[in-house]
Structures are given as structure tokens and as C-alpha cells.
Amino acid sequence: MLVKRYLAKDMQQAMDQIIRDLGSDAVILSSRKIRKKGIKNFFKGQVLEVMAAYDPTMIPGAEKTEKAEDLKMLAEKVTEINTDAAIKAAELSREQFDHLDKRIDELDEVLKDFMQKFTHIKRDITFDYSKDIEVLLCTLIENQVREELAHNIAREAETILKKQENVGAFDVMEQVITEYLGPPSPIRIKRFKQKIVLFLGPTGVGKTTSIVKLAADFAINQKKRVGIINTDTYRIAAQEQLKTYADILNIPLSVVYRTEELGDEISAMADREVIFIDTAGKKPVDEKHHEDIKIIIDTCEPEDVLMCIPATVNFASLREIIDSYSYIDNYKLLVTKLDETKYRGMILNLSWYTKKELAYFATGQNVPDDIEQINIEALAGEILGRCV
């Protein structure tokens, strides 16, 4: 008997090859998954190796000779020796092969990750980045910063480094990011002047919860006289949430079912230093909602408009939300659900795309603790991967 090796994608393909080559009398000795040798096969999947034993005199069309019996006996002895050796070698090396396959798979992932980063860096072939800037550029992209924006920041930082000595790449890029973010712009109450704050944003971004947090902060921590007006009559849950907290905080709450009533409700809260107005969240293409918001703005003339955007959205969704409110000129940004993602690049994307000021972060569900004014310097460091 002789032994022949076959490589196939599965057992059925191997069987077809063996029957075609050796005939139906061939015997399968062993089968296992292996990876082909060679660099070109490094990233390819495994194949099936099948060892088949056969009698050369039994192959269809084979010529018989006078020495067929002698050859048959010799083949049987060789097969016996080879088979025993193959089985022993397989038993000794199977664990080593499995370990090697695992290490190759791990290396595959590392190289893929490296190539992805390399592609990001070299995509801008018109600019020669230093090693330190390349590393920080990769960090920006990993932190979900828009590639176009990341390269803009890297180029500005590289230009500064070439002109100034004794400055670090991290500090320079952190300063560039700080300038992109701009100064924070929280709500500021002027003495003897009422402040009206309008909240906007799509459904489910956390507008109502953010209003409750800010109302509690101004009422409890800043000792201000606060009022709340709810124009979102579509969601009963939002009404109940506002009512519950308003009762606990002893804050007057009014519900407006028709926009024509809004002016009267504002007048009824003339003694309030700050009034928060909640609005309904609708689909971006809802034209009726656009008209309602315009009427509310014209009626209440808010000094501050806070646009609530969740930190969990990708850039395409962010752009869709912002574009749907393009009919509103002036607003500030309140980033919600910051506790639900580890990435901070979205905030930089948001500031860059809207060219609007950042006001607050909402970082959880606790009232009033989980809302804070934005610390621009700390945020820039986080975007660059600094742990704070």
C-alpha cells in the first residue's frame, strides 16, 4: 500500500479527488485542518489535509506487471512504517500546531490593526508627520474623531512644532484641540433679569432628564427661583417625570397644550429668575414639528437654546440631527449619555461641525449630580487618550 496526501476545502471535495485519482478501494488514514505554508497564504483560512492509502495495482487502468505482488508487499511494509511514524508525529505535534495556529491568528489581528492605522496616517500623503504626531493622530482616529478633522489638527500641530523648540507634541496638539472646542458657555443668570432657556433635540436624547437636573442644580445649589414649562404633551411619561420632580423641588410646572398659551404661562412666572421650557422630540423630517418650534421660539424669545445630542451617535447620525435643525441660528450644545460610551471624539466632531459653543455634559441618571459644565482642557486631554 502507498500513501498520498490531499488538500481540500472540505471532506466531500477530498473524497471526490481520492476516488477520481485512486479509485473506490482507497482507504482514508487521517484528516486534519492545517494552514498552507508561504507568505501569500498567511492571512488565508485553513484547509483540510487528508492522507489516503491505496493499492497501486487496484487503480483503474493501472498496468499489472510480473512484480506486482512483490511491489504490493513492499508497499505494505512502507505504508506500515510511514503510517506509524505519521500517527506518532501527529500525536506529538498536534498541540504545537494548535498553539501555532492561535499565535498566527493573534498576529493576523495585530497586523490588520496596524495596517488600518497606517492607512489612516498615510492617506494624507501631502504632509510629512513626525513620529509623535503620527501616534497622536492614530489616537484621535481611534477615539472616533472624524478623519478629515484629525488630519487638520495634526497638520496644525506639526506646523507649530516645526516653528517652536522645547515643546511637546502632546501639549501642542492638546492646545489645538482646545481651540477647536472653544470656551465653554453654560447658563449664566443676570441679576434682576429673567432667563428663558429652551431645550431642543430628537426623541430619547434626554431633554427632560437634563431639564430636571439643571432645574435642581439652580434651585438647590444656586438658590435661584426656577420655573418649568412643558410643551411636550405627546409623551405622558415625560409629563409625569417633570411633575414628580417639580413637586419634590417645589418648582412651579405649567403644561402648554397649545402654543398660543405659552405667552400667558411665561407671564404667570414673572417672579422666576430662570424658566426652562421642554419641547417634543420628533423625527428630523417632521415639517409640522419645525413650524411648532419656530412659533415657540418667536413667542418665548429664549436667551439660551440648548440642543441636546447624545454622545453615542456616529457622525452620520449627528449630521442628520444637526441638519434637521438648520432653521435655528443660535444654540448651545448639551451632550447627553456621556456615561454610555468611552469615546470622546464625537464631542469634537460635534463642535467642529456645528461651530457652536459647548455648555454641559450629562453623565448619568442621578439628579442633580450627573450634569456638569464642560471642562474644555480636561476634555481635550481625554480625546488624546489621557486618563483623568
C-alpha angles and dihedrals in degrees: 000000000000130000127227129187124224131188118203141154092243142357095265092058090047092051091051091053094046094050091046093049105031106019132240093295093069116114125219110228102181145341134199143158116260139166118240117245123247137066093265089060094047097102096033123103126258125277133210117258114202125186113205128188120210143173107238090209090058097055110113110259095013116144117240118222135188089257095054094109092048090049090048093054092046091048091051091054093047091046091050091051095044093045094051091048093047093050092049092046091048092051092050098044105034092090090047091050091049090051091047091050090052092050091048091052090050091049089048091058092047092051093047090052090048093049091050091053091044090052091052092051098044095043087089096059092166093072128060110216123200118236094258093050091048090056092049091046089056089050091053093051092046088052089059096257111157108262094231090052093044091055091047090055093044092051093049091048092047091051091053092048092053091054100043132054130210095028126119125236093231094053092047095048091044089055092049091052090048089056091050090052094047126203118317118256113200124171111287120194118215118212115257091004125102117232120211116197121191122200121211136176143109125290117291100015094116104260096144094045091049091052091052091050094049093043090053092046094051094043099043107026101030097033094228127153104248133190131184129208119191119204093167100099093154097078116057091190091060091051092050092047093052092045093051094051094040089056092048093048094040091236120150113246126195127188118211116202095175125037089227088069095056096086092054092050092051090050090051088059096051090130093058117102093206130020121195116204120200121205134195120263115228139169114289092244095053102119093183089058090052091055092048092052092049091052091048092050093047091049102045098029094208118210090208128033116190116202110204114214124172117236089222098071124103122235095264092054091044091054092048092053095047094045090051089062095045090120088071114080108190127038141129128230127251111185113207134192094030089151091063097066137043093209121095100178092092090068091056090047090051094050092046095047098044099034085216131134122261116235114168147001121218108206106176146334101284115116122249100349103065098072126075143169112262117261101209097193093050091046092052090053092050091051088056091050101262114148111230 
